């Protein structure tokens, strides 16, 4: 099932969510969309492990890991987060607001998915 959630301020954040068998894929973009980082998180032995790849010069890696671990923990399944957000000349305040909005949007999407399980 595909699902898109969008939030605006200071840029529009898009989360596309897809089932892949039992697993879940999240595509997260905003501003000038691109691929900046990918994270795959999965439950193993009562913990959440995560592998990540960040494209050189991009800074989405840490947020991708955080979101992938959150989703894997809450959904108890393997998840992949592929993300890229770029806002030209973003201030530190803009970046903090974007991070807050992405975290909020992901929590909303996880609540929606959990309600379906």
N, C-alpha and C positions, 0 to 999 in steps of 0.2 A: 504494500500500500504506500503510495506516495503522499507526502504532506508537505506543504510549504507554510512557513510562518514568517511574517515580515514585521520588523519594527523599524521606526525611523527616529533619528536624532543621535549624533550629528550626521549619520548617513543611514541609509536603509540597510538593515541586516536581514538576510534571507537564510532560512534553515529549510533545506529539503531533506526529508527523512524517508528512507526506503527500507522495507524488509528485504532480507536476502536469506531466504530460508528462515531459520530461527534467529539469525544474527540481524544486526541493524547497521545501516550506513547513514551518516549525517554529512551533508554538503553545506558548508557555511560560507557565505560570502557577504561582502558589503563594499560600498563605494565602487572602486574599480576592481571587479572580481578577477581572481587569478588563483593559481595553486601556490601557496606559500609553505604549507606544512601538511603532513598526514600523520595520524596517530591511530594505532590499533591497540585496544585494551581488551583484556579477557580475564575472567576469573580462573584462578588455579590455586588449589590448596588453601582455601579460605583467605586469599588475598587477590588484589587486582594488579596484574602485570601490564606493562605498556611498552610498546615499541614505537619510536617516532622517527620521522625524517623531515628535516627542515631544509628548504632550498636556501643556499647561501644568500645572505643579504635580506632575508625575511625574518620577521619576529613573531610569527604566529605559533611557533612550536610549543612554547610553554602553555599557552591557552588551549591548543589542540589536545595536549596531554591531559590537562585539568578536565576538559569536557569529556574526553574519551573515558577517563577513569570514573567520572561521575556517572556517565551513562551505563558503563559496564557494571558498576556497583548496583545501581538502582534497578537495572533490567536483568541482572544476573545472566549475561550473555556476552558474546564477543561483539564489539562495536568498532566501527571505523569512523574517524572524523577527518574529513578532508576540508581544509579551509584556506581562504585568502581574503583579506580585507585591506583595502588601500584607500586612504583619503589624503589627497595632495595637501601638503603643508599643515598637517594635523598638529595641534598643540598637545601638550601633555594632558591638559584638561579634556580635550577631544578624545584622546586615546583612552583615558580612564573611563569616560562616558561610554565609549564603544565597548570596552571590555565588560562594563556593568550591564549594558544592553544585551550583549551576546550571552552572558551568564544567565540573565533573566529569561531570554528567549529559549535557551536550552532547557532550563527548569520547566518552563511552560510546556515545551514539546514533550519532555519526559513524563510530565503529569498526564498529558493526553494519551501517550502510549501506554502508560501503566493502567489507565482506566479501561483500555481495550484488552489487557491481558487477563 
